[in-house]
Amino acid sequence: MRPILQCLSFACLFAALAPLTLMPALSQALDVPVMERANEDLDTCALGQVAGLKVDGDGFLAVRSGPDSGHAKLDELSNGDRVWLFDRQGEWIGIAYGVEELSCSPVETDREVKTDGKKGWVHEKWIEVLAG
């Protein structure tokens, strides 16, 4: 009967530790939320693209969970990738990406804009404003 108890103990231990394997996915959440608003005065809800990355450098722009390089890297963007610019903290821009079109009508300023895309923070040095 002892081997059955050991097996049950192992099964219980495995079941208890299994949720820990999900932790990397949970750590992908934003540390600092991106405020998705259309507001003329803040130049938010503008369309931009990643530009200026050197081919011989890293070759990507890190999307971070907050507005500085100390926050976790969530994703990587390349030159030409389009992003929607929503928020700003210092030299960091809160973006949404993976979305084709958004309504940023000047008639509807200072309103919340909902996107189904990914969100994160990037350094302004690598963003070129296309419209907005």
C-alpha positions as a printed Julia matrix, in Angstrom:
132×3 Matrix{Float64}:
   0.0    0.0     0.0
   2.95   2.31    0.49
   3.72   2.64   -3.3
   0.15   3.85   -3.87
   0.6    6.56   -1.24
   3.9    7.63   -2.83
   2.21   7.77   -6.22
  -0.62   9.82   -4.81
   1.87  12.12   -3.11
   3.73  12.61   -6.39
   0.45  13.25   -8.2
  -0.5   15.83   -5.6
   2.91  17.49   -5.82
   2.7   17.59   -9.62
  -0.81  19.06   -9.48
   0.37  21.68   -6.99
   3.36  22.7    -9.13
   1.62  22.61  -12.52
   0.2   26.16  -12.2
   3.76  27.48  -11.78
   4.45  26.55  -15.41
   1.91  29.22  -16.37
   3.82  31.99  -14.61
   5.79  33.17  -17.67
   2.51  33.77  -19.5
   1.15  35.71  -16.54
   4.31  37.82  -16.33
   3.55  39.08  -19.85
   0.9   41.44  -18.46
   1.58  45.17  -18.51
   3.21  46.59  -15.39
   1.99  50.05  -16.45
  -1.28  50.11  -18.43
  -1.41  51.94  -21.77
  -4.17  54.54  -21.6
  -6.05  54.17  -24.87
  -7.68  57.55  -25.48
  -8.23  59.79  -28.46
  -7.26  63.32  -27.43
  -6.08  66.06  -29.8
  -4.19  67.96  -27.1
  -2.06  64.93  -26.21
  -1.46  63.77  -29.82
  -2.86  60.39  -28.92
  -4.37  57.81  -31.22
  -1.77  58.57  -33.9
  -0.44  56.05  -36.41
   3.29  55.38  -36.38
   5.82  52.85  -37.53
   9.05  51.4   -36.27
  11.98  53.02  -38.07
  15.73  53.46  -37.79
  16.67  50.07  -36.39
  20.13  49.08  -37.57
  20.45  45.8   -39.42
  23.78  45.09  -37.7
  22.28  45.87  -34.26
  19.72  43.81  -32.39
  17.42  44.13  -35.41
  14.32  44.55  -33.25
  12.56  47.03  -31.0
  11.66  45.57  -27.63
   8.06  46.08  -26.52
   8.12  46.37  -22.74
   5.57  45.98  -19.97
   6.28  49.49  -18.68
   7.95  52.77  -19.69
  11.64  51.96  -19.19
  14.15  49.26  -20.06
  13.89  47.77  -16.57
  10.45  46.34  -17.39
  10.01  42.88  -18.91
  10.26  42.45  -22.67
   6.89  41.31  -24.03
   7.54  41.24  -27.76
   9.78  42.41  -30.6
   8.92  44.72  -33.5
  10.84  45.3   -36.74
  11.37  48.27  -39.06
   8.13  49.05  -40.88
   5.83  47.5   -38.26
   2.87  49.83  -37.72
   1.76  50.86  -34.25
  -0.92  53.1   -32.75
   0.44  55.71  -30.33
  -1.69  56.32  -27.26
   0.24  57.17  -24.14
   3.51  58.86  -23.22
   5.72  58.81  -20.16
   8.96  60.69  -20.72
  10.71  59.19  -23.76
   8.46  56.1   -23.75
   5.32  55.67  -25.83
   2.41  53.42  -24.93
   1.36  51.6   -28.1
  -1.2   49.18  -29.48
  -0.25  46.98  -32.44
  -1.55  44.08  -34.43
  -4.59  46.2   -35.33
  -5.33  47.37  -38.88
  -7.66  50.35  -38.43
  -8.87  52.48  -35.54
 -11.25  55.42  -35.45
  -9.36  58.44  -34.18
 -11.8   61.04  -35.5
 -11.08  64.59  -34.27
 -14.83  65.0   -33.8
 -14.73  62.29  -31.15
 -11.77  63.49  -29.08
 -11.15  62.69  -25.44
 -12.84  59.32  -25.59
 -11.7   55.83  -24.8
 -10.56  53.75  -27.77
 -10.75  49.98  -27.44
  -8.34  47.82  -29.42
  -8.13  44.08  -29.75
  -4.42  44.24  -30.46
  -1.39  43.81  -28.28
  -0.18  46.65  -26.08
   3.11  47.73  -24.59
   5.75  50.42  -24.27
   8.53  51.37  -26.71
  11.21  54.04  -26.76
  10.26  57.07  -28.9
  13.66  57.05  -30.64
  12.51  54.19  -32.89
   9.01  55.47  -33.75
   8.17  57.59  -36.79
   4.75  59.3   -36.72
   2.84  58.68  -39.95
  -0.51  60.37  -39.19
  -2.2   61.93  -36.24
